[in-house]
Amino acid sequence: MKLGKLFFVMAAGVFCVGIGVTADSHEVSAAVKVSVSKNEIRSYSGSGVLKIGKNIKSIAVDPTISGKHSISSIKVESGNKYFYVKDGVLFSKDKTKLILYPNMRKNTTYTVPSGVKVIDEYAFAGANIKNVTISSKVSEIGKNAFENCKSLEKVQGEFNTSELPENLFYDCTKLNYFVIPDSVKKIKWDVFYGCKNLKVKIGKNVESISLNSDDYAASYEVDPENKVYKIDDGVWYSKDGTKLLCYPKNKAGEYILPDTVTDIKLTAGFEENKKLTALILNDKVTEFDIRKLEGCSALEKLVLGASVKEVKMNFTKEYSLELDSLKEISVSEKNDCYASYGGALYSKDFTKLYFIPDAMDKLELNENVEEIDERIGLDKNNYNEIILPDTNKNFFVNDNVLYDKGMTRIVIFPSVITSYKLPATVNDVSTITSSMYIDDGDNGYDRFSRSACNLESIEADEKSSYFKSKDGILYNNDMTELVLYPQAKKGKYTMPKGIKTADMGVFSNATGLTELTLSYEKSLSFDGCKALKKVTYSEGVTSVSLFRTNSTAINNIYLPGTLRYISLCGSGRGATVHGYDKTLYYSSDDEYFKTKLEDYVKKYGYKYKSLGKAPGKVTGLTAKKTGHNIKVSWNKLAGADGYKVYYFVKKDGVNTEVTLKSITGYKNSSCSFNKSKLQGAVQIYVTAYKKVNGVKVYSLPVSVKCK
């Protein structure tokens, strides 16, 4: 019998064990039955003892589910030449490698046996353990070894490793103190990620650290004998004081950069510090990347020194820096490249405006400004007033909105505006429609427009050649595109049937939207729709593509009987999909696959409620040509209430369905037509339907070539 790697996988809440074999095997089991055959993974549920058969040679834990199983103990069958168990913990046969510590083992204190030299990757991942002691004999620890140990408070011992691997203590939120042994020379990425209560002492021989802003340790101290690093008032510097390496996330108040510092590392800046209120740079730093401040939500003031020659703002305009408290940017008068006016950052000659603090309640623009950075108008702001000197030749203010001089483009739109009349001359509204990504903490990133976040209603001027409004919602002039749905507009909305185009995020952060009816088949996202409870797709819609994030309140989605294609992204999180029992298509990696609707929605964490059953698929479809006439025939389908015969043609680059004939009754299973009706199409489709509570529910279509 050939044996491969045993591995654990978690799918749909079920813990699975698999092993490559060439015959049926029950050699790997837990508290319930496990069956494995020819690389086929058989699943089991529950928790208990993991039993390893005598022929198993190697074990690998799938990193995507490490620590998510529920093993209380491990047993190895007598005669196994590769594994050894002591006190329910799995080791290599020679006892030098600790392979797997049961995550549900009752003991909360553990001492690694003195003979162990290696602690394997993910060995303790997710374990319910508080204290671990590691001996000096351990010379290697694998990555993620203690990942997600939520109860872990202390790891002690003079283990003898030369490096701390990546993610070693990832998300060990209760770990409170850790001394890095003198043997360690290198610390890799995210060793202390999520360790918000941790105090770390760096050993004297550490010479390389891959720190970034997500290494959350509360504070650090460095051995005075360390020749590479030093700590001063909790801030991490190079030994010579020329580089700022890490600023603690929990350090509060004002920070004045020491005169010795000439370099601030991007990967260990000030990101996500929620307590920093002011940052004052010295006169030696020559460049500053504004991304270092992302998420510093308490920052009110930034001061740039005399030597700054470059303020980097090469971050994508689609991401908000979320500097919601920033009121002022000041620049040293000795600086040759930059200047400050009204608290905003300009070029030295004031012709280019680079950055405006979001928290200013009044925006006063310099008379010489000619160019405004395009990302400025996208973010949220608090401007109650925009002041522009009459002598400025490039911009114009009307009703507290900043436009270009010809009033064709919105440049800055104050977020305080709730009702807005769009001038007839404006043809570019991208400032208030463009989406930005906003960090929503544990929910990931949401995407929505920031500048118009309080807008309840928008009205287009009747003379506009570009836009039209209806019920406070903005469309293009021929009502084929939904341009802007006001984020603060309250109530229900039914999208007009003529809409062919809409930005994927057109409804994002529509906080007042409660119910939505769609006759639209392209992808839509509902980030931040916290009041939206119900989405209904109208009959006639054949394709549904819906993106639901954790910040979406949708709990009921109604699908039409005409549905053929489905794509759900994000988590269902218990929302209910109401649909008809049928087979349809879903896409993956640009390929289409058949699936039962119920199976598909449950796969994404949705509940399913049946509204009825679709008829079966049409069979025996043929097409016969006689002269210019074509006859299409198929087998009668008992239980169907009728059929639809149709084809597709290209209109404006889009495949558009054209109905040849609608047939009532299942017995009439053929139709004839002149070939000229096909408009060049060569593929004919037939689908059966059944009426369920007045709704025509269609089966998956079949097709035949007709030349």
C-alpha positions in Angstrom: 0.0 0.0 0.0 1.4 3.4 -1.0 0.9 6.2 1.5 1.2 10.0 1.0 0.7 12.9 3.3 -2.1 13.1 5.8 -3.7 16.5 6.0 -6.5 18.2 7.7 -9.0 20.5 5.8 -12.0 22.5 6.9 -14.9 22.8 4.5 -18.3 24.1 5.2 -17.7 23.7 8.9 -16.7 20.0 8.6 -13.3 18.8 9.6 -11.8 16.4 7.1 -8.8 14.1 7.1 -7.2 12.9 3.9 -4.3 10.7 2.9 -3.0 9.5 -0.5 -3.5 5.8 -0.8 -4.1 3.1 -3.4 -6.7 1.1 -1.4 -9.4 1.7 1.1 -8.1 2.7 4.5 -9.4 3.5 7.9 -6.0 4.1 9.5 -6.6 7.7 10.4 -9.6 8.4 12.6 -10.9 10.5 15.5 -14.0 10.1 17.6 -16.0 9.3 14.5 -15.5 7.2 11.4 -13.0 8.3 8.8 -12.8 6.6 5.3 -10.1 7.5 2.8 -9.6 6.0 -0.7 -7.4 6.8 -3.6 -6.6 10.4 -2.7 -10.3 11.0 -2.0 -10.9 13.0 1.1 -13.7 11.6 3.3 -15.1 14.0 6.0 -16.1 13.6 9.6 -17.6 15.8 12.2 -17.2 16.1 15.9 -14.1 16.1 18.0 -12.0 13.7 20.1 -8.9 11.5 19.8 -6.9 11.5 16.5 -5.7 7.9 15.8 -2.8 7.3 13.4 -2.4 3.9 11.9 0.8 2.0 11.8 1.5 2.6 8.1 1.2 6.4 8.1 4.6 8.0 7.1 4.1 11.7 7.1 1.7 14.4 8.3 1.1 17.9 7.1 -1.4 20.3 8.6 -3.2 22.5 6.0 -2.2 26.1 7.1 -5.5 27.5 6.0 -7.3 25.6 8.8 -4.6 25.1 11.4 -5.8 25.2 14.9 -9.5 25.0 13.8 -9.9 21.3 14.5 -10.9 19.9 17.8 -8.4 17.3 18.8 -8.2 16.4 22.5 -5.4 13.8 22.2 -3.4 11.8 19.7 -2.8 8.1 19.6 -0.4 6.1 17.4 -1.0 2.5 16.5 1.6 0.1 17.8 4.1 -0.8 15.1 4.3 2.7 13.5 7.9 3.4 12.6 7.6 7.1 12.1 5.6 8.6 15.0 5.7 8.7 18.8 3.1 10.0 21.3 3.7 11.1 24.8 0.9 12.6 27.0 -1.3 12.9 23.9 1.3 15.0 22.0 2.7 13.9 18.7 6.5 13.6 18.1 8.8 12.1 15.5 9.8 8.5 16.2 13.3 9.7 17.5 11.5 12.2 19.8 13.5 15.1 18.5 10.7 16.9 16.7 7.4 18.1 18.3 4.9 17.8 15.4 1.4 18.4 16.8 0.0 19.6 20.1 -3.7 18.8 20.4 -5.5 22.1 20.5 -8.2 20.9 22.9 -5.7 19.3 25.4 -6.9 20.0 28.9 -3.6 20.9 30.4 -2.9 24.6 30.1 0.8 24.4 31.1 3.4 22.5 29.0 7.1 21.9 29.1 8.7 20.8 25.9 10.7 17.6 26.6 14.4 18.2 26.8 15.2 15.9 23.9 13.3 18.0 21.4 15.4 20.0 18.9 12.6 21.1 16.5 9.1 22.5 17.0 7.3 22.0 13.7 5.3 24.6 11.8 1.8 25.2 13.3 2.7 22.7 16.1 0.7 24.6 18.8 -1.6 26.6 16.5 -4.9 27.3 18.1 -4.0 25.4 21.2 -5.8 26.1 24.5 -2.6 26.7 26.5 -1.4 29.4 28.9 2.2 28.7 29.6 4.9 27.0 27.5 8.5 26.3 28.6 11.1 25.6 25.9 14.5 24.1 26.6 17.9 25.3 25.3 18.1 22.1 23.1 15.5 23.5 20.7 17.4 24.9 17.7 14.6 25.4 15.2 11.0 26.6 15.5 8.7 26.5 12.4 6.6 29.4 11.2 3.2 30.0 12.8 4.1 27.6 15.6 2.0 29.4 18.2 -0.5 31.1 15.8 -3.9 32.0 17.3 -3.2 30.7 20.8 -5.7 33.1 22.3 -5.0 31.9 25.9 -1.2 32.0 25.7 0.3 34.3 28.3 3.9 33.3 28.7 6.6 31.6 26.7 9.8 31.1 28.5 13.2 29.3 28.3 16.6 29.9 26.7 15.9 28.1 23.4 18.7 28.1 21.0 17.3 29.3 17.6 19.0 31.7 15.4 15.8 33.3 14.1 12.2 33.9 15.0 10.1 32.7 12.0 7.3 34.7 10.5 3.9 34.7 12.3 5.4 32.9 15.3 3.0 34.5 17.8 0.4 35.6 15.3 -2.7 36.9 17.1 -1.6 35.6 20.6 -3.7 38.5 22.1 -3.0 37.6 25.8 0.8 37.1 25.5 2.1 39.7 27.9 5.9 39.4 28.1 8.6 37.7 25.9 12.3 37.8 26.1 14.2 37.1 22.9 17.1 34.8 23.7 20.6 35.8 22.9 20.9 33.1 20.3 18.4 35.0 18.0 20.0 37.1 15.3 17.0 37.5 12.9 13.3 38.4 13.5 11.1 37.8 10.5 7.7 39.4 9.4 4.7 39.5 11.7 6.2 37.6 14.6 4.1 39.7 17.0 1.2 40.5 14.8 -1.9 41.2 16.9 -0.1 40.9 20.3 -1.6 44.1 21.6 -0.7 43.4 25.3 2.9 42.2 24.7 6.1 43.7 26.0 9.1 42.5 24.2 12.7 42.5 25.2 15.2 42.3 22.3 18.3 40.3 22.9 21.8 41.7 22.5 22.6 39.7 19.3 19.6 40.6 17.2 20.9 42.2 14.1 18.0 42.0 11.6 14.3 42.8 12.2 11.5 42.7 9.6 9.1 45.0 11.3 6.0 46.6 9.9 3.0 48.5 11.3 1.1 45.4 12.0 3.5 44.1 14.6 1.3 45.3 17.4 3.5 44.7 20.5 2.5 47.3 23.1 6.1 48.1 23.9 9.7 47.1 23.3 13.0 47.2 25.2 16.5 46.5 23.8 19.4 44.9 25.6 21.9 47.8 26.1 24.6 45.6 24.6 22.8 45.3 21.3 25.0 47.0 18.6 22.2 47.6 16.0 19.1 48.9 17.8 18.1 51.1 20.6 14.8 52.2 22.3 14.2 55.7 23.5 10.9 56.6 25.2 9.3 53.5 23.7 10.3 54.4 20.1 12.6 52.1 18.2 15.7 53.5 16.4 18.8 52.3 14.8 21.8 52.3 17.2 23.2 55.5 15.8 19.8 57.2 16.0 19.6 58.0 12.3 16.6 55.7 11.4 13.2 55.6 13.0 12.2 51.9 12.8 9.0 51.5 14.8 6.7 53.9 16.5 4.4 52.0 19.0 0.7 51.9 18.1 -0.4 52.8 21.6 1.9 55.7 22.2 -0.2 58.8 22.7 0.2 62.6 22.3 2.7 64.7 20.3 5.8 63.3 18.8 8.8 65.5 17.9 11.3 63.7 15.7 14.8 63.8 17.2 17.3 65.9 15.3 19.5 62.8 14.7 16.9 61.0 12.5 17.3 61.3 8.8 15.2 58.4 7.6 11.7 57.2 8.6 11.1 53.6 7.4 7.8 53.2 5.5 7.2 49.7 6.8 7.4 50.9 10.5 5.9 54.3 10.5 2.9 55.6 12.4 0.1 53.7 10.6 -3.0 52.9 12.6 -1.8 54.8 15.7 -5.1 56.0 17.1 -3.6 58.1 19.8 -0.9 60.2 18.0 -2.2 63.8 18.0 0.7 65.7 16.4 3.8 64.8 14.3 6.6 67.4 14.1 9.5 66.5 11.7 13.0 67.8 12.2 15.0 69.9 9.6 17.1 66.9 8.5 14.5 64.5 7.0 14.5 65.0 3.2 11.5 63.0 2.2 8.2 61.9 3.9 5.7 59.4 2.6 2.2 60.5 3.5 1.2 56.8 3.7 3.0 56.5 7.0 0.0 58.3 8.5 -2.7 56.0 7.2 -5.3 55.4 9.9 -3.9 57.9 12.4 -7.4 59.0 13.2 -6.5 61.3 16.2 -3.7 63.2 14.3 -4.6 66.9 14.3 -1.3 68.5 13.1 1.6 67.7 10.8 4.7 69.9 10.6 7.2 69.4 7.8 10.8 70.6 8.3 13.1 72.8 6.2 14.9 69.9 4.3 11.9 68.0 3.0 12.3 68.0 -0.8 9.7 65.3 -1.5 6.4 64.5 0.0 5.4 61.2 -1.5 1.7 60.8 -2.3 2.0 57.9 -4.7 -0.7 55.9 -3.0 -3.7 55.0 -5.1 -6.4 57.5 -5.0 -8.9 54.7 -4.4 -7.7 54.3 -0.8 -8.7 56.8 2.0 -6.0 57.6 4.5 -8.7 58.2 7.1 -7.1 61.2 8.7 -10.4 62.4 10.0 -9.0 64.7 12.7 -6.3 66.4 10.7 -6.8 70.2 10.8 -3.4 71.6 9.8 -0.3 71.0 7.8 2.5 73.4 8.6 5.8 73.8 6.6 9.0 75.5 7.8 9.5 78.9 6.1 13.0 77.7 5.2 11.7 74.9 3.0 12.5 75.5 -0.7 9.9 73.1 -2.1 6.7 73.3 -0.1 4.6 75.9 1.6 1.5 76.0 3.7 -1.6 78.2 3.2 -4.8 78.0 5.2 -3.5 74.8 6.8 -3.1 73.0 3.4 0.0 71.8 1.6 1.1 73.6 -1.6 4.1 73.9 -3.8 6.4 76.7 -2.8 4.9 79.1 -5.4 1.3 78.1 -4.4 0.4 77.0 -7.9 -0.2 73.4 -7.0 -2.3 72.2 -4.1 -1.2 68.8 -2.9 -3.1 68.0 0.3 -6.0 69.4 2.3 -6.6 68.3 5.9 -10.1 66.7 6.1 -11.1 68.1 9.5 -10.9 71.8 8.5 -14.3 73.4 8.7 -13.3 76.2 6.3 -11.2 75.8 3.2 -9.4 79.0 2.1 -7.6 78.6 -1.2 -4.6 80.6 -2.4 -5.2 83.0 -5.3 -2.3 81.5 -7.3 -3.5 77.9 -7.3 -3.7 76.4 -10.8 -3.7 72.6 -10.1 -5.4 70.6 -7.4 -4.4 66.9 -6.9 -7.2 64.7 -8.2 -7.5 62.6 -5.0 -8.2 65.7 -2.8 -11.9 65.9 -3.8 -12.6 62.3 -3.3 -12.3 62.0 0.5 -14.6 63.0 3.3 -14.3 66.6 4.6 -15.9 69.0 7.0 -15.9 72.2 4.8 -18.7 74.5 5.8 -17.2 77.2 3.6 -14.9 77.3 0.6 -13.2 80.7 0.1 -11.6 81.5 -3.3 -10.2 85.0 -4.2 -11.9 86.6 -7.2 -8.5 87.0 -8.8 -8.0 83.2 -9.2 -8.2 82.4 -13.0 -8.6 78.6 -12.8 -11.5 77.8 -10.4 -14.9 79.0 -9.4 -17.1 78.6 -6.3 -20.9 78.4 -6.6 -23.1 77.5 -3.6 -20.1 76.4 -1.7 -19.0 73.8 -4.3 -15.6 74.2 -6.1 -15.7 73.8 -9.9 -13.2 74.4 -12.7 -13.5 77.9 -14.2 -16.0 76.8 -16.9 -18.2 74.9 -14.4 -17.8 71.7 -16.3 -16.3 69.6 -13.5 -16.9 69.3 -9.8 -13.5 69.7 -8.1 -14.3 69.7 -4.4 -17.7 68.8 -2.9 -18.2 69.6 0.8 -19.4 66.5 2.7 -21.9 68.6 4.7 -24.1 69.1 1.7 -27.4 67.2 1.9 -29.3 68.6 -1.1 -27.6 69.6 -4.4 -28.7 71.1 -7.7 -26.3 70.2 -10.5 -25.6 73.1 -12.9 -26.4 72.5 -16.6 -22.8 73.1 -17.6 -21.3 70.2 -15.6 -20.4 67.1 -17.5 -18.0 65.5 -15.0 -19.3 64.4 -11.6 -16.6 61.8 -10.9 -15.6 63.6 -7.7 -18.9 62.6 -6.0 -19.3 59.2 -7.7 -15.9 57.7 -7.5 -15.4 55.0 -4.9 -12.7 54.7 -2.3 -11.6 51.8 -0.2 -12.1 52.3 3.6 -10.6 50.0 6.2 -13.6 48.5 8.1 -11.5 46.7 10.7 -12.4 43.0 11.1 -14.7 43.3 8.1 -11.9 44.2 5.7 -12.2 47.0 3.2 -15.4 48.6 2.1 -15.7 50.7 -1.0 -17.8 53.8 -1.4 -17.8 57.5 -2.3 -16.6 59.6 0.6 -17.1 63.2 -0.4 -20.9 63.0 -0.9 -21.6 60.8 2.1 -24.4 63.0 3.5 -26.2 63.7 0.2 -29.9 62.9 0.3 -31.1 64.3 -3.0 -29.6 65.5 -6.3 -31.4 67.5 -9.0 -30.1 68.0 -12.5 -30.8 71.3 -14.2 -33.5 70.9 -16.8 -31.3 72.4 -19.4 -28.5 69.9 -18.9 -27.5 67.9 -22.0 -25.6 65.4 -19.9 -27.8 64.4 -16.9 -31.3 63.9 -15.8 -32.7 63.4 -12.3 -35.8 61.7 -11.0 -36.9 61.5 -7.4 -33.6 62.9 -6.3 -31.5 60.3 -8.1 -29.1 61.1 -10.9 -29.1 59.4 -14.4 -27.5 60.1 -17.7 -29.6 62.1 -20.1 -31.2 59.1 -21.9 -31.9 57.3 -18.6 -29.7 54.3 -19.6 -27.1 54.8 -16.8 -27.7 55.1 -13.0 -25.0 57.7 -12.3 -25.5 58.5 -8.6 -27.8 57.1 -5.9 -27.5 59.5 -2.9 -25.9 57.7 0.0 -28.2 59.3 2.7 -31.4 59.0 0.7 -34.0 57.0 2.8 -36.5 54.4 1.7 -37.1 51.9 -1.1 -35.9 52.1 -4.6 -36.9 50.3 -7.8 -34.3 50.6 -10.6 -35.9 51.7 -14.0 -35.9 48.8 -16.5 -34.0 50.8 -19.1 -30.8 51.0 -17.0 -28.0 49.3 -18.9 -25.0 50.7 -17.0 -24.1 51.4 -13.3 -20.9 51.5 -11.4 -20.4 48.4 -9.3 -20.4 50.6 -6.2 -23.4 52.8 -7.1 -25.3 51.6 -4.0 -22.3 51.4 -1.7 -22.8 53.1 1.7 -26.4 53.9 0.9 -27.1 54.0 4.6 -30.8 55.0 4.2 -31.7 52.4 1.5 -34.1 49.8 3.0 -35.4 47.8 0.0 -34.2 47.4 -3.5 -35.8 46.0 -6.7 -33.4 45.4 -9.6 -33.9 44.7 -13.3 -30.1 44.9 -13.8 -27.8 41.9 -14.5 -24.2 43.3 -13.9 -22.2 43.1 -10.7 -23.2 45.3 -7.8 -21.7 45.8 -4.4 -23.6 46.7 -1.2 -20.7 47.7 1.1 -22.0 49.7 4.0 -25.7 49.3 3.2 -26.6 49.0 6.9 -30.3 49.4 6.5 -30.8 47.4 3.3 -32.9 44.3 4.3 -34.3 43.0 1.1 -33.1 42.8 -2.6 -35.5 41.5 -5.3 -34.4 40.7 -8.8 -37.3 41.3 -11.3 -38.7 38.6 -13.6 -36.8 38.7 -16.9 -33.4 39.0 -15.2 -31.3 36.0 -16.3 -28.0 36.7 -14.5 -27.4 37.8 -10.9 -24.0 38.9 -9.6 -24.1 40.2 -6.1 -21.3 41.1 -3.7 -22.3 41.1 0.0 -19.8 42.1 2.7 -20.0 41.8 6.5 -21.1 45.5 6.6 -24.2 44.7 4.6 -27.5 44.2 6.4 -29.3 42.2 3.6 -31.2 39.3 5.1 -33.5 38.4 2.2 -32.6 38.0 -1.5 -35.4 37.1 -4.0 -34.3 35.5 -7.3 -36.5 35.4 -10.5 -37.8 32.3 -12.3 -35.9 33.5 -15.4 -32.5 33.1 -13.7 -29.8 31.1 -15.6 -26.5 32.4 -14.2 -25.5 33.3 -10.7 -22.4 34.7 -9.0 -22.3 35.4 -5.2 -19.2 36.9 -3.6 -18.6 37.6 0.1 -20.2 35.9 3.0 -23.9 35.1 3.2 -23.7 35.2 7.0 -27.1 33.6 7.4 -29.1 35.7 4.9 -31.8 33.8 3.1 -32.0 33.4 -0.7 -35.5 32.8 -2.0 -35.4 31.0 -5.3 -36.8 28.2 -7.5 -35.4 24.7 -7.4 -33.5 24.5 -10.6 -30.1 23.8 -12.2 -28.2 26.9 -13.4 -24.7 28.1 -14.3 -22.0 29.7 -12.2 -18.6 30.8 -13.3 -15.1 30.1 -11.9 -11.8 31.1 -13.5 -13.7 32.2 -16.7 -15.3 28.8 -17.1 -19.0 27.9 -16.5 -20.2 25.0 -14.4 -23.7 23.6 -13.7 -25.0 23.7 -10.1 -28.2 23.3 -8.2 -29.3 26.7 -6.9 -29.8 25.4 -3.3 -26.3 23.8 -3.2 -24.6 26.9 -4.6 -26.1 29.5 -2.2 -25.5 27.3 0.9 -21.8 27.0 -0.2 -21.5 30.7 0.4 -23.2 30.7 3.8 -26.7 31.6 2.8 -29.9 29.9 3.9 -32.2 28.8 1.1 -36.0 28.9 0.8 -37.7 27.3 -2.1 -40.4 29.2 -4.0 -41.3 26.2 -6.2 -39.7 23.8 -8.7 -38.6 24.4 -12.2 -39.5 21.9 -15.0 -37.0 19.5 -16.4 -34.7 20.2 -19.3 -35.9 20.0 -22.9 -34.6 16.9 -24.7 -34.4 15.7 -28.3 -34.0 19.2 -29.8 -33.5 19.2 -33.6 -33.6 21.8 -36.4 -34.6 21.0 -40.0 -34.2 23.4 -42.9 -36.4 23.3 -45.9 -35.6 26.1 -48.4 -35.8 29.3 -46.4 -37.9 27.8 -43.6 -36.6 26.2 -40.5 -38.5 23.8 -38.2 -37.3 23.3 -34.6 -38.7 20.3 -32.8 -38.2 18.7 -29.3 -39.7 16.0 -27.1 -42.8 16.9 -25.2 -42.0 17.6 -21.6 -44.8 16.5 -19.2 -45.3 18.9 -16.3 -44.3 21.9 -18.4 -46.8 24.7 -19.0 -45.1 25.9 -22.2 -41.9 26.7 -24.0 -39.8 29.7 -25.2 -37.8 29.7 -28.4 -35.2 32.4 -28.8 -31.8 33.4 -30.1 -29.1 36.1 -29.5 -27.9 39.0 -31.5 -25.2 41.6 -30.8 -26.5 45.1 -30.0 -24.0 47.7 -29.1 -21.5 45.0 -28.4 -23.8 43.1 -26.0 -25.5 39.7 -26.6 -29.3 40.5 -26.6 -32.0 37.9 -26.4 -34.7 37.9 -29.1 -37.8 35.7 -28.6 -38.9 33.8 -31.7 -42.0 32.3 -30.2 -43.7 31.7 -26.8 -45.7 28.5 -26.7 -48.4 27.6 -24.3 -49.0 24.0 -23.3 -46.5 21.2 -23.2 -47.9 19.2 -26.1 -47.0 21.7 -28.8 -43.3 20.9 -29.1 -42.2 22.5 -32.4 -42.3 25.8 -34.3 -41.4 27.0 -37.8 -40.1 30.3 -39.0 -38.3 31.9 -42.0 -34.5 32.0 -41.7 -34.5 35.7 -42.3 -35.9 36.2 -38.8 -32.6 35.0 -37.3 -30.7 38.2 -38.3 -27.6 36.1 -39.0 -27.8 34.0 -35.7 -27.0 30.3 -36.1 -27.9 29.0 -32.6 -31.5 28.5 -31.5 -32.4 28.0 -27.8 -35.4 26.3 -26.3 -36.4 26.4 -22.6 -39.4 25.0 -20.8 -41.4 26.9 -18.2 -43.8 26.1 -15.4 -46.1 28.5 -13.7 -45.6 28.7 -10.0 -47.9 31.2 -8.2 -48.3 33.1 -11.4 -44.5 33.2 -12.1 -43.0 31.5 -15.2 -40.1 29.4 -13.9 -37.8 28.4 -16.7 -35.5 25.4 -17.0 -31.9 25.6 -18.2 -32.0 26.1 -22.0 -30.7 23.7 -24.6 -29.6 24.8 -28.1 -29.2 23.6 -31.6 -27.2 25.0 -34.6 -29.3 26.2 -37.4 -27.4 27.0 -40.6 
